[in-house]
Amino acid sequence: MCTEIDRIVATEIVADEIKPFTEALGLSPLIFNQILMTSIGALASFGEQFRQTLSEWHWKMITLSNGAFILEPVPPENLTIHQLHLQNPMNYFDNNVSIPTAGIIATIFGLSHAMERFDNKVLHETYQKVLDYGCQQSESSLIIAAID
């Protein structure tokens, strides 16, 4: 699943850069919103801590040097939390992951579900690029286990 490639760099972008970035990728607002909603839904269904305080979280978008992006959850200021406990009943994944890793997992789920709904080459390419980035992370084995 993971291949050896050049190191991918992540950079957070500000809110008013999201629409131009996704449009430049060729993703319509409808497709991007589908990815975001599915990403939120994945964490809400897999993570009890996230589900209990869902309305207080927000998301940041991080662009990757390979042209892809990830959506990363940001906990409310009143929560000091660095990990989420995620459970995926479809593959028996049950583990703690860092918040950036939870974002990678959620983005992969969001892209996967969007690919089922929309015939869009960019979605497939972005999915692979996010997976490549995930494979370079210290928690890569957890990412693969969560999505496998």
Secondary structure as a PSIPRED ss2 file (coil, helix, strand):
# PSIPRED VFORMAT (PSIPRED V4.0)

   1 M C   1.000  0.000  0.000
   2 C C   1.000  0.000  0.000
   3 T C   1.000  0.000  0.000
   4 E C   1.000  0.000  0.000
   5 I C   1.000  0.000  0.000
   6 D C   1.000  0.000  0.000
   7 R C   1.000  0.000  0.000
   8 I C   1.000  0.000  0.000
   9 V C   1.000  0.000  0.000
  10 A E   0.000  0.000  1.000
  11 T E   0.000  0.000  1.000
  12 E E   0.000  0.000  1.000
  13 I E   0.000  0.000  1.000
  14 V C   1.000  0.000  0.000
  15 A H   0.000  1.000  0.000
  16 D H   0.000  1.000  0.000
  17 E H   0.000  1.000  0.000
  18 I H   0.000  1.000  0.000
  19 K H   0.000  1.000  0.000
  20 P H   0.000  1.000  0.000
  21 F H   0.000  1.000  0.000
  22 T H   0.000  1.000  0.000
  23 E H   0.000  1.000  0.000
  24 A H   0.000  1.000  0.000
  25 L H   0.000  1.000  0.000
  26 G C   1.000  0.000  0.000
  27 L C   1.000  0.000  0.000
  28 S C   1.000  0.000  0.000
  29 P H   0.000  1.000  0.000
  30 L H   0.000  1.000  0.000
  31 I H   0.000  1.000  0.000
  32 F H   0.000  1.000  0.000
  33 N H   0.000  1.000  0.000
  34 Q H   0.000  1.000  0.000
  35 I H   0.000  1.000  0.000
  36 L H   0.000  1.000  0.000
  37 M H   0.000  1.000  0.000
  38 T H   0.000  1.000  0.000
  39 S H   0.000  1.000  0.000
  40 I H   0.000  1.000  0.000
  41 G H   0.000  1.000  0.000
  42 A H   0.000  1.000  0.000
  43 L H   0.000  1.000  0.000
  44 A H   0.000  1.000  0.000
  45 S H   0.000  1.000  0.000
  46 F H   0.000  1.000  0.000
  47 G E   0.000  0.000  1.000
  48 E H   0.000  1.000  0.000
  49 Q H   0.000  1.000  0.000
  50 F H   0.000  1.000  0.000
  51 R H   0.000  1.000  0.000
  52 Q H   0.000  1.000  0.000
  53 T C   1.000  0.000  0.000
  54 L H   0.000  1.000  0.000
  55 S H   0.000  1.000  0.000
  56 E H   0.000  1.000  0.000
  57 W C   1.000  0.000  0.000
  58 H E   0.000  0.000  1.000
  59 W E   0.000  0.000  1.000
  60 K E   0.000  0.000  1.000
  61 M E   0.000  0.000  1.000
  62 I E   0.000  0.000  1.000
  63 T E   0.000  0.000  1.000
  64 L E   0.000  0.000  1.000
  65 S C   1.000  0.000  0.000
  66 N C   1.000  0.000  0.000
  67 G C   1.000  0.000  0.000
  68 A C   1.000  0.000  0.000
  69 F E   0.000  0.000  1.000
  70 I E   0.000  0.000  1.000
  71 L E   0.000  0.000  1.000
  72 E E   0.000  0.000  1.000
  73 P E   0.000  0.000  1.000
  74 V E   0.000  0.000  1.000
  75 P C   1.000  0.000  0.000
  76 P C   1.000  0.000  0.000
  77 E C   1.000  0.000  0.000
  78 N C   1.000  0.000  0.000
  79 L C   1.000  0.000  0.000
  80 T C   1.000  0.000  0.000
  81 I C   1.000  0.000  0.000
  82 H C   1.000  0.000  0.000
  83 Q E   0.000  0.000  1.000
  84 L E   0.000  0.000  1.000
  85 H E   0.000  0.000  1.000
  86 L E   0.000  0.000  1.000
  87 Q E   0.000  0.000  1.000
  88 N E   0.000  0.000  1.000
  89 P C   1.000  0.000  0.000
  90 M C   1.000  0.000  0.000
  91 N C   1.000  0.000  0.000
  92 Y C   1.000  0.000  0.000
  93 F E   0.000  0.000  1.000
  94 D E   0.000  0.000  1.000
  95 N E   0.000  0.000  1.000
  96 N E   0.000  0.000  1.000
  97 V E   0.000  0.000  1.000
  98 S E   0.000  0.000  1.000
  99 I H   0.000  1.000  0.000
 100 P H   0.000  1.000  0.000
 101 T H   0.000  1.000  0.000
 102 A H   0.000  1.000  0.000
 103 G H   0.000  1.000  0.000
 104 I H   0.000  1.000  0.000
 105 I H   0.000  1.000  0.000
 106 A H   0.000  1.000  0.000
 107 T H   0.000  1.000  0.000
 108 I H   0.000  1.000  0.000
 109 F H   0.000  1.000  0.000
 110 G H   0.000  1.000  0.000
 111 L H   0.000  1.000  0.000
 112 S H   0.000  1.000  0.000
 113 H H   0.000  1.000  0.000
 114 A H   0.000  1.000  0.000
 115 M H   0.000  1.000  0.000
 116 E H   0.000  1.000  0.000
 117 R H   0.000  1.000  0.000
 118 F C   1.000  0.000  0.000
 119 D C   1.000  0.000  0.000
 120 N C   1.000  0.000  0.000
 121 K H   0.000  1.000  0.000
 122 V H   0.000  1.000  0.000
 123 L H   0.000  1.000  0.000
 124 H H   0.000  1.000  0.000
 125 E H   0.000  1.000  0.000
 126 T H   0.000  1.000  0.000
 127 Y H   0.000  1.000  0.000
 128 Q H   0.000  1.000  0.000
 129 K H   0.000  1.000  0.000
 130 V H   0.000  1.000  0.000
 131 L H   0.000  1.000  0.000
 132 D H   0.000  1.000  0.000
 133 Y H   0.000  1.000  0.000
 134 G H   0.000  1.000  0.000
 135 C H   0.000  1.000  0.000
 136 Q C   1.000  0.000  0.000
 137 Q C   1.000  0.000  0.000
 138 S C   1.000  0.000  0.000
 139 E C   1.000  0.000  0.000
 140 S H   0.000  1.000  0.000
 141 S H   0.000  1.000  0.000
 142 L H   0.000  1.000  0.000
 143 I H   0.000  1.000  0.000
 144 I H   0.000  1.000  0.000
 145 A H   0.000  1.000  0.000
 146 A H   0.000  1.000  0.000
 147 I H   0.000  1.000  0.000
 148 D C   1.000  0.000  0.000
